[in-house]
Amino acid sequence: MSSVPAYLTTLKHVFGFDALRGGQQTVVDTLLAGRSAAAIFPTGSGKSLCYQLPALHLPHLTLVISPLLALMKDQLDFLKAKGIAAASIDSSQSYEQTREVMRAVKQGEMRILMISVERLKNERFRQFIASVPLSLLVVDEAHCISEWGHNFRPDYLKLPLYCQQLNIGQVLLLTATATAPVISDMQRKFGIAHSDVVITGFYRSNLDLNVIPCPESDKTEQLLALVQHAPPQATIVYVTLQQTAEMVANRLLQVGVNASAYHAGMDSDVRHDIQRRFMQGHIDCIVATIAFGMGVDKADIRAVIHYDLPKSIENYSQEIGRAGRDGLASTCSVLANRQGLNVLENFVYGDTPDVSAIAAVIDDIAHQQHQGQWEVMLLRLSRDTNVRQLPLKTLLVYLELQGVIAPKYSYFAEYRFKTLSSIDSIVAHFTGERRAFVEALIAASPKSRIWHTLDFDALWQLTHSERSRAVAALDYFAEQGWIVLESKQMTEVYQVCQPERCHGAAAQELAQQLHQLFITKEAADIKRVHAMLDVFATKSCLSHRLAEYFADDKAPMHCGHCSVCRGDIAQLPELSTLPAIDNHEFNALCQPFLAAGAGQNSSVSGDALARFLCGISTPLTSTLKATKMAGFGRYSAYPFAEIRRLTQTLAAEAPAETH
């Protein structure tokens, strides 16, 4: 008679389940057998349990990389409710709260620690976590590691390296939205065997999918009909722009629907309160940008309505995946036309840096490096080159892949502390060489009123000690409660491996090569937008088309619960003809932006001007306070290429050239 695996007892007594689902069982068995795994499960199908259960049976800490604070908090609330020792280190915590979590982790009191991927760029955290035995690294939303995925995050590319540096033997990758190329990319980067990639299928039989062809002018009335004719129920309405969220929510309130807007322009406290009230059933309908949803684990959402087109098939699938997590029938509707196509495409074009901006980054590497090392603050470089921070991070990753630079470490340029104990009492805890080092550290930290600021150069002159020793000492003082420690101004340090490619003709050629990579990625993202429209206008089963996109070959050919299976094949209304651009008005709207640039010795390229007119925020629009100008976003409904063609002439007539 075979014995019952110990984890099944834990499953029953801790989590309250009698058995695991097929995919969960396979993943848990793989991890407890000592191998890495990837779980490609639909939204709401229990991916989290795949690490939560093994974490209680693995010998050391499970470290979870989670993309959003809301996601962490929801999972932590669940784990704590089950009596599981779990915590996060995140930006919302006070210094004292973070220190207490680190103490508990160090003492072995925690089973699960959740962090954002950016936390690993913090040298203090890396020094700390390197001293803690780790059994498993869990990467949630693991599709972010692939530049061919819909939500590529450059920092995720460094996770395989961190895994090696921290000597983590096993990895679990979790995602709901990965196409076959993305799955292959994830698998290769973490060395996961093909047999240990578990795909349970994308298809969900309880979701009724509807594509409703709807001219732009009729969308609000169509939405009201959908919401008013249903009994009050938990509903999410997705829109593209913040002002649309406010407008639609107000219209719903006018007809008696208990609705609220939700978007990133609101204070975080307001957003948290709206989410809490929705979760508790005090608000029936949330009208939200994509700022809402990740980590919202409300089981009884009965309807998800896309008032505007989603950004991609992957975004659509994630968003409808929030409906019907209790397994009961739920309706997902798209009010579809091609009117929002230019807005979606313009978001893509906004992330492609100009060639001149890429050349400026390469020039910075050439002239700011010192002894083969290049130190950079991203915020400063973003502002100086007018490249948004996410594409700038992608550019640095491309430079890494080209072999031009290699990441060494990140550090905070400034450390400061205030004492809670007297200097004499701190020094008195040490003897010999350690005492001399502590005295030198204090001497190299001049005080202004309350705070001491450590001068690393001065400390080097006094002791020839590495900065890592000084950071470790300050961390120790803070752990003992002798000081309060703060750090700021994150600096990335790279080794310049091919300096010859950052000068002259070689630099120009490199800039063109990198720009082509962005153009290729841009084309792939635009193709993704059009692929989504093709799915919405499909003549075959919607459920099957979606499953097929996500490498699921198990879905039925005819689901029987989508608009196509009911005989309603969507004929999407075409783009309406936009008014001809009045050249006089166009030029008048451009002048304040051009003048502001000239006033700050930052004249404007054609691409930068086109982004301003299409409502695409960049560091330059912030510097020039351009979002308050009448021209910002005035032509957001027009194709970016058309606006750019018109701005090239204007920019060429401007006094100088910039990025």
C-alpha positions in Angstrom: 0.0 0.0 0.0 1.5 3.3 -1.1 1.8 6.0 1.6 0.0 9.3 1.2 2.4 12.2 0.3 2.9 14.5 3.2 1.9 17.5 1.2 -1.6 16.2 0.8 -2.0 16.3 4.5 -0.8 19.9 4.5 -3.2 20.6 1.6 -6.1 19.4 3.6 -5.3 20.9 7.0 -3.8 24.2 5.9 -5.5 25.1 2.7 -8.7 23.1 3.1 -8.6 21.2 -0.2 -9.0 17.4 -0.5 -7.0 17.2 -3.8 -5.0 19.2 -6.3 -6.0 19.7 -9.9 -4.1 17.9 -12.6 -1.8 20.7 -13.5 -1.2 21.7 -9.9 -0.3 18.1 -8.9 2.2 17.8 -11.7 4.0 21.1 -10.8 4.1 20.3 -7.0 5.5 16.8 -7.7 8.1 18.3 -10.0 9.3 20.9 -7.4 9.3 18.4 -4.5 11.4 16.0 -6.7 14.0 18.8 -6.9 13.5 20.1 -10.5 12.4 23.5 -11.8 9.1 23.9 -13.5 6.9 26.3 -15.5 3.1 26.5 -15.0 1.1 28.0 -17.9 -2.4 28.1 -16.3 -5.4 30.2 -17.1 -6.2 33.2 -14.9 -7.9 32.1 -11.7 -6.9 28.4 -11.9 -4.7 28.2 -8.8 -1.2 29.0 -10.0 -0.3 30.4 -6.6 -1.0 27.2 -4.8 1.8 25.6 -6.9 4.4 27.4 -4.8 2.5 28.0 -1.6 2.1 24.3 -0.9 5.7 23.2 -1.7 7.1 26.2 0.3 5.9 24.5 3.4 7.8 21.3 2.6 11.1 22.8 1.1 13.9 23.2 3.7 14.6 26.9 3.1 13.0 30.2 2.1 10.9 30.6 -1.0 11.5 33.9 -2.7 8.6 35.2 -4.9 9.1 37.9 -7.6 5.7 39.6 -8.0 5.1 42.5 -10.4 2.6 44.5 -8.4 2.1 45.6 -4.9 -1.6 44.9 -5.0 -0.8 41.3 -6.1 1.6 40.8 -3.2 -0.8 42.2 -0.6 -3.7 40.0 -1.7 -1.6 36.9 -1.6 -0.1 37.8 1.7 -3.5 38.3 3.2 -4.5 34.8 2.0 -1.3 33.2 3.4 -1.6 34.9 6.8 -5.2 33.9 7.0 -4.0 30.3 6.6 -1.4 30.8 9.4 1.6 30.6 7.0 4.6 32.7 7.8 4.9 35.0 4.8 5.9 38.7 4.3 6.9 41.2 1.7 9.5 43.9 1.5 8.1 46.7 -0.6 8.0 50.5 -1.0 4.9 51.0 1.1 6.7 50.0 4.3 8.4 52.1 6.9 12.1 51.4 7.6 11.2 49.8 10.9 8.7 47.4 9.2 11.3 46.4 6.6 13.9 45.8 9.3 11.5 43.6 11.2 10.8 41.5 8.1 14.5 41.1 7.4 15.2 40.1 11.0 12.4 37.4 10.8 13.8 36.1 7.4 17.3 36.0 8.8 16.2 34.0 11.8 14.4 31.5 9.6 11.0 32.5 10.9 9.5 33.1 7.3 8.6 30.5 4.7 7.8 32.9 1.9 9.2 36.3 1.1 7.6 38.4 -1.7 9.5 41.2 -3.5 9.4 43.2 -6.8 12.1 42.5 -9.3 13.4 46.0 -8.8 14.3 45.1 -5.2 17.1 42.9 -6.5 18.8 46.0 -7.9 19.2 47.2 -4.3 22.7 46.4 -3.2 21.7 46.4 0.5 18.9 43.9 -0.2 21.2 41.7 -2.4 23.8 41.6 0.4 21.1 40.6 2.8 19.4 37.9 0.7 22.7 36.4 -0.3 23.2 35.5 3.4 19.9 33.6 3.6 19.5 30.0 2.4 17.0 29.9 -0.5 15.2 26.8 -1.8 13.0 28.2 -4.6 12.7 31.3 -6.8 9.2 31.9 -8.0 8.6 34.3 -10.9 5.0 35.4 -11.2 3.9 36.9 -14.5 7.0 35.2 -16.0 6.1 36.2 -19.5 7.6 39.6 -18.6 11.0 38.0 -19.1 10.5 37.7 -22.9 10.9 40.8 -25.1 8.5 39.0 -27.5 5.8 39.0 -24.8 3.2 41.7 -24.4 4.5 43.1 -21.2 8.3 42.8 -21.5 10.1 44.2 -18.4 13.8 44.5 -18.9 14.7 43.9 -15.3 13.2 40.4 -15.6 16.0 39.6 -18.1 18.5 39.7 -15.2 16.6 37.0 -13.1 18.6 34.1 -14.5 21.8 35.8 -13.5 20.5 36.6 -10.0 19.4 33.0 -9.7 23.0 31.9 -10.3 24.5 34.6 -8.0 22.2 33.7 -5.1 22.8 30.0 -5.7 19.0 29.1 -6.0 18.7 25.6 -7.1 15.1 25.6 -8.3 12.8 28.0 -10.2 9.0 28.0 -10.8 7.7 30.3 -13.6 4.0 31.2 -13.5 1.9 32.9 -16.2 -1.5 32.8 -17.7 -0.7 34.5 -21.0 2.3 33.1 -22.9 2.4 32.2 -26.6 4.5 29.3 -27.8 7.5 31.5 -28.7 7.4 33.2 -25.2 7.1 29.8 -23.4 10.2 28.6 -25.4 12.1 31.8 -24.4 11.2 31.4 -20.7 12.2 27.7 -20.7 15.6 28.4 -22.4 16.5 31.3 -20.1 16.0 29.2 -16.9 17.1 25.8 -18.2 13.7 24.2 -17.6 13.2 20.8 -19.2 10.5 20.6 -21.9 8.8 17.8 -19.9 8.6 20.1 -16.8 6.6 22.8 -18.6 3.0 22.3 -17.6 0.3 23.8 -19.9 -3.2 23.1 -18.6 -5.1 25.0 -21.4 -6.5 28.4 -21.8 -10.1 27.5 -22.5 -12.7 28.3 -19.8 -16.2 26.9 -20.3 -18.0 29.3 -18.0 -17.1 32.5 -19.9 -19.6 33.7 -22.5 -17.6 35.7 -25.1 -19.3 38.4 -27.1 -17.9 40.8 -29.8 -20.5 43.6 -30.3 -19.8 45.7 -33.4 -20.5 49.2 -32.3 -19.8 52.6 -33.9 -17.9 55.0 -31.6 -20.9 57.3 -31.3 -23.1 54.5 -30.0 -20.8 52.9 -27.4 -22.1 54.7 -24.3 -25.7 53.8 -25.1 -24.7 50.2 -25.9 -22.9 50.0 -22.6 -25.9 51.4 -20.7 -28.1 48.7 -22.3 -25.7 45.9 -21.2 -25.4 47.1 -17.6 -28.9 48.3 -17.0 -30.6 45.2 -18.4 -28.6 42.9 -16.0 -29.3 42.7 -12.3 -26.9 44.5 -10.1 -23.7 42.4 -10.2 -19.9 42.8 -9.9 -18.8 44.3 -13.3 -15.5 45.7 -14.6 -15.7 48.1 -17.6 -12.2 48.6 -19.2 -11.4 51.9 -21.0 -8.1 53.2 -22.5 -7.9 56.8 -21.1 -8.4 58.2 -17.7 -10.8 60.9 -18.8 -12.9 58.2 -20.5 -13.1 56.3 -17.2 -14.4 59.4 -15.4 -16.9 60.2 -18.2 -18.3 56.6 -18.4 -18.6 56.3 -14.6 -20.5 59.5 -14.4 -22.9 58.5 -17.1 -23.5 55.1 -15.3 -24.2 57.0 -12.1 -26.7 59.2 -13.8 -28.8 56.2 -14.8 -28.7 54.6 -11.3 -25.8 52.2 -11.7 -23.6 52.0 -8.5 -20.3 52.8 -10.4 -16.9 54.3 -9.7 -14.0 55.3 -11.9 -10.5 53.9 -11.2 -7.3 55.0 -12.8 -3.6 55.8 -12.2 -4.3 59.5 -12.0 -6.1 59.1 -8.6 -4.2 59.1 -5.3 -3.3 55.7 -4.2 -5.4 56.0 -1.0 -8.4 56.7 -3.2 -7.7 53.8 -5.5 -7.3 51.4 -2.5 -10.6 52.6 -1.0 -12.4 52.1 -4.3 -10.9 48.6 -4.7 -11.8 47.7 -1.1 -15.4 48.8 -1.6 -15.7 46.8 -4.8 -14.2 43.7 -3.2 -16.7 44.0 -0.4 -19.7 44.5 -2.7 -20.3 48.1 -1.8 -19.6 49.2 -5.5 -21.2 47.1 -8.3 -19.3 48.5 -11.3 -15.7 49.7 -11.7 -14.8 51.7 -14.8 -11.1 51.3 -15.1 -8.0 51.7 -17.1 -5.6 48.7 -17.0 -4.3 50.1 -13.7 -7.1 48.0 -12.2 -7.2 44.2 -12.1 -3.8 42.7 -11.4 -4.1 40.9 -8.1 -7.9 41.5 -7.8 -9.0 38.1 -6.8 -12.7 38.6 -6.5 -14.4 35.3 -7.3 -17.9 36.6 -8.3 -17.2 39.1 -11.0 -20.1 38.4 -13.4 -19.3 40.7 -16.3 -16.2 42.2 -17.9 -16.9 44.8 -20.6 -14.3 46.4 -22.9 -15.7 49.8 -23.7 -12.4 50.5 -25.6 -10.3 48.0 -27.5 -7.8 46.2 -25.2 -4.1 46.7 -26.0 -3.5 43.1 -27.3 -4.9 39.6 -27.2 -2.8 39.0 -24.1 -4.3 42.0 -22.3 -7.8 41.0 -23.3 -7.3 37.4 -22.0 -5.9 38.7 -18.7 -8.8 41.1 -18.3 -11.6 38.6 -19.1 -9.8 36.1 -16.9 -11.0 38.1 -13.9 -14.6 37.1 -14.6 -16.2 34.0 -13.1 -13.4 32.7 -11.0 -16.0 30.9 -8.9 -16.7 28.7 -11.9 -20.2 30.2 -12.5 -21.4 31.6 -15.8 -20.0 35.1 -16.6 -20.2 37.4 -19.6 -17.4 39.1 -21.4 -18.2 41.7 -24.1 -16.2 43.9 -26.4 -17.8 47.0 -27.9 -15.6 46.8 -31.0 -14.8 49.1 -33.8 -11.6 50.3 -35.4 -11.9 53.9 -34.2 -9.4 53.4 -31.3 -6.8 51.8 -33.5 -4.7 54.9 -33.9 -4.6 55.6 -30.2 -3.4 52.0 -29.5 -0.8 52.3 -32.2 0.4 55.6 -31.0 1.1 54.1 -27.5 3.5 51.7 -29.3 5.2 54.4 -31.4 5.8 56.4 -28.2 8.2 53.8 -26.9 10.5 53.9 -29.9 13.5 56.2 -29.2 14.9 58.5 -32.0 18.2 57.4 -33.5 19.7 60.7 -32.2 18.5 59.8 -28.6 20.1 56.3 -28.9 23.3 58.0 -30.2 23.2 60.3 -27.1 23.1 57.3 -24.8 26.1 55.7 -26.6 28.0 59.0 -26.4 27.3 59.1 -22.7 28.9 55.7 -22.3 31.9 56.9 -24.4 32.6 60.1 -22.4 31.3 59.3 -18.9 33.1 56.0 -18.3 36.0 55.9 -15.9 38.5 53.1 -15.9 36.3 50.9 -18.0 33.2 51.5 -15.8 30.1 53.5 -16.7 27.9 54.7 -13.8 24.5 56.1 -14.7 21.4 57.3 -12.9 18.4 56.4 -15.2 16.3 59.4 -14.3 19.1 61.7 -15.3 19.9 59.9 -18.5 16.1 59.6 -19.4 15.8 63.4 -19.0 19.0 64.3 -20.9 18.2 62.0 -23.9 14.4 62.3 -23.9 13.9 58.5 -23.8 11.1 57.2 -21.5 12.5 55.1 -18.7 11.0 51.7 -19.8 12.4 52.0 -23.4 15.7 53.3 -21.9 16.0 50.1 -19.7 15.2 48.1 -22.9 18.0 50.0 -24.7 20.5 49.1 -22.0 19.5 45.5 -22.2 20.0 45.6 -26.0 23.5 47.1 -25.4 24.1 44.2 -23.0 23.0 41.7 -25.6 25.3 43.4 -28.1 28.2 42.8 -25.7 28.9 46.6 -25.5 28.3 46.8 -21.7 27.8 44.2 -18.9 25.9 44.9 -15.7 28.1 44.8 -12.6 25.9 46.1 -9.7 23.6 48.8 -8.6 24.2 51.0 -5.6 22.7 53.9 -3.8 24.8 57.0 -4.5 24.0 58.4 -1.1 23.7 56.8 2.4 22.7 58.9 5.3 21.8 58.0 8.9 20.7 59.6 12.2 21.8 58.1 15.5 19.4 56.7 18.0 22.3 55.8 20.4 25.3 58.1 21.0 28.4 57.8 18.8 30.5 56.8 21.8 28.2 53.9 22.7 28.2 52.6 19.1 32.0 52.7 19.0 32.2 51.0 22.4 30.6 47.8 21.0 33.8 47.1 19.0 37.5 46.5 19.7 40.7 46.4 17.7 40.6 46.8 13.9 36.7 46.8 13.8 36.7 49.7 16.3 39.2 51.6 14.1 37.0 51.0 11.1 33.8 52.2 12.9 35.6 55.3 14.1 36.8 56.0 10.5 33.2 55.4 9.1 31.9 57.9 11.6 34.7 60.4 10.8 33.8 60.0 7.0 30.1 60.8 7.7 29.8 64.5 8.4 26.7 65.7 10.2 24.3 68.4 9.2 21.8 69.1 12.0 20.3 65.6 12.3 21.6 63.4 9.5 25.1 62.1 8.9 26.0 61.5 5.1 28.6 58.9 4.4 31.4 60.0 2.0 32.7 56.8 0.5 35.8 58.5 -1.1 36.8 59.9 2.3 36.3 56.5 3.9 38.6 54.9 1.2 41.3 57.5 2.0 41.1 56.7 5.6 40.8 52.8 5.5 41.1 51.5 1.9 37.9 49.6 2.7 35.4 48.5 0.0 32.0 50.3 0.0 30.3 46.9 0.6 31.9 46.7 4.0 30.6 50.2 4.9 27.1 49.3 3.7 27.2 46.0 5.7 28.3 47.9 8.8 25.5 50.5 8.5 23.0 47.8 8.0 24.2 46.1 11.1 24.0 49.3 13.1 20.4 49.7 11.8 19.5 46.1 12.7 20.8 46.7 16.3 18.5 49.8 16.5 21.5 52.2 16.9 20.7 54.3 13.8 18.0 55.0 11.3 19.4 54.4 7.8 18.2 55.9 4.5 19.6 55.5 1.0 18.7 57.2 -2.3 19.8 58.0 -5.9 20.0 54.5 -7.4 23.1 54.3 -9.7 23.6 51.5 -12.2 27.2 50.4 -12.8 28.2 48.7 -16.0 31.5 47.3 -17.3 32.2 48.9 -20.8 33.3 45.8 -22.7 33.6 47.3 -26.2 34.5 51.0 -25.8 35.7 51.1 -29.4 32.0 50.7 -30.6 31.0 53.9 -28.7 33.1 56.3 -30.8 32.9 57.7 -34.4 31.5 55.7 -37.3 31.2 52.6 -35.1 29.0 54.5 -32.7 26.8 55.7 -35.5 26.5 52.1 -36.9 25.7 50.8 -33.4 22.9 53.4 -33.0 21.4 52.4 -36.3 21.5 48.7 -35.3 19.8 49.4 -32.0 17.2 51.6 -33.6 16.4 48.8 -36.0 15.8 46.5 -33.0 13.3 48.9 -31.6 11.7 49.2 -35.1 11.4 45.4 -35.2 9.8 45.3 -31.8 7.5 48.2 -32.7 6.4 46.2 -35.8 5.8 43.2 -33.7 3.7 45.2 -31.2 1.7 46.8 -34.1 1.1 43.4 -35.6 -0.2 42.3 -32.1 -2.8 45.0 -32.2 -4.0 44.0 -35.7 -4.0 40.3 -34.6 -6.4 41.2 -31.9 -8.8 42.9 -34.4 -8.5 39.8 -36.6 -9.6 37.6 -33.6 -12.6 39.9 -32.9 -13.7 39.7 -36.5 -13.2 35.9 -36.8 -15.7 33.6 -38.5 -14.6 30.7 -36.3 -15.3 30.0 -32.6 -13.9 32.8 -30.4 -13.0 30.5 -27.6 -11.1 28.2 -30.0 -9.2 31.1 -31.6 -8.1 32.5 -28.2 -7.0 29.1 -27.0 -5.1 28.4 -30.2 -3.2 31.7 -29.8 -2.0 30.5 -26.4 -0.7 27.1 -27.5 -3.8 25.3 -26.2 -4.8 22.5 -28.6 -7.4 21.0 -26.3 -10.2 23.6 -26.7 -13.4 22.6 -28.5 -13.7 23.7 -32.2 -17.2 25.1 -31.3 -17.7 26.2 -27.7 -21.4 27.0 -28.0 -21.1 30.0 -25.7 -19.6 32.8 -27.8 -21.2 35.3 -30.3 -19.7 33.5 -33.3 -21.1 30.1 -32.3 -24.5 31.9 -31.9 -24.2 33.0 -35.5 -23.2 36.6 -34.8 -20.0 37.2 -36.8 -18.7 40.7 -36.1 -18.4 43.1 -38.9 -16.3 45.8 -37.2 -17.2 49.4 -38.2 -14.3 51.0 -40.1 -12.4 54.0 -39.0 -14.5 57.1 -39.6 -12.9 59.8 -41.8 -11.0 62.2 -39.6 -11.3 66.0 -40.4 -8.5 67.3 -42.6 -5.7 68.9 -40.6 -5.8 72.7 -40.8 -2.2 73.8 -41.3 -2.6 77.2 -39.7 -4.1 75.6 -36.5 -1.5 72.8 -36.6 1.4 75.3 -36.7 -0.2 77.4 -34.0 -0.5 74.4 -31.6 3.1 73.5 -32.2 4.6 76.9 -31.5 4.4 76.9 -27.7 6.1 73.6 -27.5 8.9 74.7 -29.9 9.3 78.0 -28.1 9.5 76.3 -24.7 12.2 74.0 -26.0 14.2 76.9 -27.5 13.8 78.8 -24.2 15.6 76.0 -22.4 18.2 75.4 -25.1 16.4 72.2 -26.0 15.0 72.5 -29.5 12.7 69.7 -30.6 13.0 66.9 -33.2 10.1 66.0 -35.5 9.5 62.8 -33.5 9.4 64.6 -30.2 6.9 67.1 -31.6 4.8 64.4 -33.0 4.6 62.6 -29.6 3.5 65.8 -28.0 0.7 66.3 -30.5 -0.4 62.7 -30.1 -0.5 63.0 -26.3 2.4 60.7 -25.7 4.2 61.8 -22.5 8.0 61.9 -22.6 10.7 63.4 -20.3 10.8 66.4 -22.5 7.0 67.1 -22.2 7.5 67.0 -18.4 10.5 69.3 -18.5 8.7 71.8 -20.7 5.4 71.4 -18.7 3.8 70.7 -22.1 0.9 68.6 -20.8 -0.8 71.9 -20.0 -0.5 73.2 -23.5 -3.5 73.2 -25.8 -1.6 71.1 -28.4 -0.9 68.1 -26.1 -2.9 65.2 -27.4 -4.8 67.3 -29.9 -4.2 64.8 -32.7 -4.2 61.6 -30.6 -6.9 60.1 -33.0 -4.7 60.6 -36.0 -2.0 58.1 -37.3 1.3 58.9 -35.7 3.1 58.5 -39.1 0.9 61.3 -40.6 1.5 63.7 -37.7 5.3 62.9 -37.8 5.4 63.7 -41.5 4.0 67.1 -40.8 6.2 67.8 -37.9 9.5 67.0 -39.7 9.2 70.2 -41.7 8.5 72.3 -38.7 11.3 70.7 -36.6 13.7 71.2 -39.5 13.0 74.9 -39.4 13.6 75.1 -35.6 16.9 76.8 -34.5 18.9 73.6 -33.5 18.6 69.9 -33.2 17.9 67.8 -30.1 16.5 64.4 -29.2 
